Amino acid sequence: MQRAIELLRSKSEQERARVDEMLAESGWLRTAESCVYRCQDTALKLKPWMTPPCWLRTARDVKAALREPLPDAHGKRANWWSGCWRPD
């Protein structure tokens, strides 16, 4: 978590100021969680509907994330049961 803080602070003066302000206002843990999220989001190129690994706290969370259907090419969640195409 400390590494994520350091990575973001090293990106630019603006990022350094943003992280430092967050540290002063929200404390280390909340700031570290935010920085980890931002680093994972960037590194993994997550789509808006995708769950970042830092949000998975328990084995139940991991199982639930793995049960989520993969999105289709348009970014919509595909349902396993909707594979039938019915022309009108």
Contacts in CASP RR format, 6 or more apart in sequence:
PFRMAT RR
TARGET T0000
AUTHOR 0000-0000-0000
METHOD contacts of the structure
MODEL  1
MQRAIELLRSKSEQERARVDEMLAESGWLRTAESCVYRCQDTALKLKPWM
TPPCWLRTARDVKAALREPLPDAHGKRANWWSGCWRPD
1 32 0 8 1.000
1 33 0 8 1.000
1 35 0 8 1.000
1 36 0 8 1.000
2 32 0 8 1.000
4 32 0 8 1.000
4 35 0 8 1.000
4 36 0 8 1.000
4 38 0 8 1.000
4 39 0 8 1.000
5 19 0 8 1.000
5 23 0 8 1.000
5 31 0 8 1.000
5 32 0 8 1.000
5 35 0 8 1.000
7 35 0 8 1.000
7 39 0 8 1.000
8 15 0 8 1.000
8 18 0 8 1.000
8 19 0 8 1.000
8 35 0 8 1.000
8 38 0 8 1.000
8 39 0 8 1.000
9 15 0 8 1.000
9 16 0 8 1.000
9 19 0 8 1.000
9 20 0 8 1.000
10 16 0 8 1.000
19 31 0 8 1.000
19 35 0 8 1.000
22 30 0 8 1.000
22 31 0 8 1.000
22 34 0 8 1.000
23 31 0 8 1.000
26 34 0 8 1.000
33 54 0 8 1.000
36 54 0 8 1.000
37 52 0 8 1.000
37 54 0 8 1.000
37 55 0 8 1.000
40 46 0 8 1.000
40 52 0 8 1.000
40 53 0 8 1.000
40 54 0 8 1.000
41 52 0 8 1.000
44 50 0 8 1.000
44 52 0 8 1.000
44 53 0 8 1.000
46 52 0 8 1.000
47 71 0 8 1.000
47 75 0 8 1.000
49 71 0 8 1.000
49 75 0 8 1.000
49 77 0 8 1.000
51 65 0 8 1.000
51 68 0 8 1.000
55 61 0 8 1.000
56 62 0 8 1.000
56 65 0 8 1.000
68 77 0 8 1.000
69 77 0 8 1.000
69 78 0 8 1.000
69 79 0 8 1.000
69 80 0 8 1.000
70 77 0 8 1.000
70 78 0 8 1.000
71 77 0 8 1.000
71 78 0 8 1.000
72 78 0 8 1.000
END
